[in-house]
């Protein structure tokens, strides 16, 4: 536990030290800009990204980027096609620097995503620092200050699954942070978690919606409450029923929308509106024909802060629409409606508790050579992982998935791996990465 605490402390210095602090101050200054000022800033940053892409990414080497920022948005839409995750996987040498081969110093952002296709994105250390600065600016919207305490109940592998006795958390003294092990949270242990959080008295709680909801359910069962001023949720869909119980039993919710590709960042303000951070990336909402729309469409983003591997017009599967009007918070960042992601069934672990889809993605960390996959619950304590092999696939890739599930998700599950030629879609053509074929209506246990 001591080594873990030291590790997180070192991460704090590298990612969230004085460099991060100085950038938070820059971002806070951006909030003083009006619409015109933000538009000018965004066009300048977009032009810089396109120039970098034309120098470093093979697919854009022939781009002739306009000299003036005023012409940059029309140029983007008329001259640069939309790309998807499939493009990055199938044409890696075109969209990655260095032919798609990471070097020793390359920082890899790994994700399986809700499509079930593993993907890594090259990141610069600079982009990692910027990411943390944007997150910390979002916390400031709640009144949070760097000296305040925070508790974290997310996907960090704080403790090994072999630990069977409390405490199920560690204290990161350098960052004044209580890190709680999500994998040890259950109906039987929830009261220990709530007691630890109550005694710690954090100003904010970071959590997955599903883990905060599970904790809120336990508090409701015991007729208890926590009095945390703000709960910052992220990484999953936040459903209204979850928000209602979390706010009743824990604290007010501020949701956050982001992704491993880091092409969009939207944060909920104190008045409940979701603001796209226009100094983070250039976000478009496009229809089925990749045309701008004021109706619901796909989120498409262009990065601003990852000079090592700029992504340009990267299309996500998430959908939303622009929200008109001016927010009472006084910030001029554009607003969007809540994100409508893909439907995902709940899967249940060996203890009977629901397991977050975000945690299930750990099964595919470090796994390559897979075209697509699906994780299905086929019985009590039984999962089936369906894999469409990609070029270079071997039995070792499949074995690693099963090993990852047992080491990082749930050691008590019976897991089988099945190779498929394709993954079946729904009648509406939707891809379901996580599917419960056992008891689709089984409720969360606490």
Buried (B, 14 or more C-beta within 10 A) or exposed (E): EEEBBEEBBEBBEEBBEEBBBEBBEEBEEBBEBEEEEBBEBBBEBBBBBBBBBBBBBBBBEEBEBBEEBEEBBEBBBEEBEBBBBBBBBEBBEBBBBEEBEEEEEBBEBBBBBBBBBBBBBBBBEBBBBBBBBBBBBBBBBBEBEBEBBBBBBBBBBBBEBEBEEEBBBBBBEBBBBBBBBBBBBBBEBBBBBBEBBBEBEBBBBBBBBBBBBBBBBBBBEEEBBBEBBBBBBBBBBBEEEBBEBBBEBBBBBBBBBBBBBBBBBBBBBBEEBBBBBBBBBBBBBBEEEBEEBEEEBBBBBBBBBBBBBBBBBBBBBBBBBBBEEEBEBEBBBBBBBBBEBBBBBBBBBBBBBBBBBBBBBBBBBEBBBBBBBBBBBEEEBBBBBBBBBBEEBEEEBBEBBBBBBBBBBBBEBEBEBEEBEEBEEEEEEEBBBBBBEBEEEBEBBB
